[in-house]
Amino acid sequence: MNFDQNAHPELIGVLGSFTTAKGEFEVRIEGRFDASHYLLKYFPDGSDEPMHGHSWLVEVTLADASGGLREDGLAFDYLAARMRLDKLVDRLDHVVINHLPEFKGINPTTENIARWFYAGLRSEVEGKGGRVIGIRVHEGPANSALFRPSHNQS
């Protein structure tokens, strides 16, 4: 069987200079976990929400600190961030998020969980010359929260 490796050669003139296109690049990694939580003082009478679980999805958008591509053609190498994200996901998988020490007295809202992921990823990403553009955490299929860090965080 012979596969044509040069289909539509008339496009070569248009595509030949694709590397000169200016713009910024972002890459995305994701993780999934199942965990329970309950929101503190959720109801008008000050009582907590009942504990319940979700299938969560976290999406992390990353870029090189410059916004462009490195010499190797990558905007950011997924590997280091992927390994850290996997550890963070493992920390939340099949637990009651409220019971983790870092959430003591912190309402485990989807918003706070997104910031938790940022805190866990930031040093790893910045140490590799990248930046976290945003972290979206999905609490089931229909609801999500997006955390975009301020560029001037210290």
Protein Blocks (a to p, Z undefined) as FASTA:
>chain_A
ZZdfbghkllmmmmmmmmmpgcddddddddddddddddehkbfnopacdddddddddddd
dddfklpacfkopabdfklmmmmmmmmmmmmgopafklpmklgoiacbfklmmmmmmmmm
mmmmmmnopacfbdcddehjkbccdddddfkbZZ
